[in-house]
Amino acid sequence: MDKDLCGMLAFSRAGHDRDRVYLIVDQDEEYVYLCDGRLRTVDKPKKKKYKHIQIVKRVSDEVRECMESGNRPDDIMIRRTIEEFKKRQD
């Protein structure tokens, strides 16, 4: 898969967390690693297969710049980004 997925928002499409919004913080050949800043923190990301997520969009410039500089966003930044996305959806 494309390394550009890091920093994007995604919906979970399978499992007990179906329809939850996450931020993709890492990926490998088979899995993406998802955080929501609450239950799934940066220290304990959720591991999910690509086929079980739906990519939503690229996130805020703040998160993108943080990830491009080689850092991971913190949980507060992830929560803020997801909350802003949910407000736009309503």
C-alpha positions in Angstrom: 0.0 0.0 0.0 0.9 3.6 -0.3 2.9 5.2 2.5 0.8 8.3 2.0 -1.9 6.8 4.2 -0.2 7.9 7.4 -1.9 11.0 8.7 -5.3 10.3 7.1 -8.6 9.7 8.8 -10.3 6.3 8.3 -13.6 4.7 9.4 -13.5 1.2 10.7 -15.7 -1.0 8.5 -15.5 -4.3 10.4 -15.3 -5.5 14.0 -16.8 -4.3 17.3 -15.5 -0.7 16.5 -17.4 -0.5 13.2 -18.0 3.1 12.1 -15.5 4.7 14.5 -13.2 7.3 13.2 -9.4 6.8 13.6 -6.2 8.5 12.5 -3.7 6.3 10.7 -0.4 6.6 12.5 1.6 3.8 10.8 1.3 1.1 8.3 3.1 -2.0 6.9 2.5 -4.3 4.0 -0.6 -6.0 5.6 -1.9 -3.7 8.3 -2.6 -0.1 9.3 -2.2 1.1 12.9 -5.0 3.4 14.1 -5.4 5.8 17.0 -8.3 7.8 18.3 -6.5 9.5 21.2 -8.8 8.0 23.8 -9.1 4.2 23.9 -6.4 3.7 21.3 -3.6 6.0 22.1 -0.4 6.5 20.2 1.3 4.1 22.5 -1.3 1.3 21.9 -2.6 1.7 18.3 -5.2 -0.6 16.9 -3.9 -3.0 14.2 -6.4 -3.5 11.3 -6.2 -4.9 7.8 -6.5 -2.6 4.9 -9.8 -4.2 3.7 -11.4 -3.4 7.1 -11.0 0.4 6.8 -12.4 3.2 4.6 -10.1 6.2 4.1 -11.9 9.5 4.6 -9.5 12.4 3.8 -6.2 14.0 4.6 -6.2 15.6 8.0 -5.2 19.0 9.2 -1.9 20.7 8.3 -0.8 20.5 11.9 -0.9 16.7 12.0 0.6 16.4 8.5 3.5 18.7 9.4 4.1 16.8 12.7 4.3 13.5 10.8 6.4 14.8 8.0 9.0 16.0 10.5 9.4 12.4 11.7 7.2 12.8 14.9 4.0 11.2 15.8 1.1 13.4 16.8 0.1 13.2 20.4 -3.2 12.0 21.7 -4.6 15.5 22.3 -3.8 16.5 18.7 -5.5 13.3 17.4 -8.6 13.9 19.5 -8.9 17.5 18.3 -8.6 16.4 14.7 -11.2 13.7 15.0 -13.6 16.1 16.8 -13.2 18.8 14.1 -14.0 16.2 11.5 -17.1 15.0 13.3 -18.4 18.6 13.7 -18.0 19.1 9.9 -20.0 15.9 9.3 -23.0 17.1 11.3 
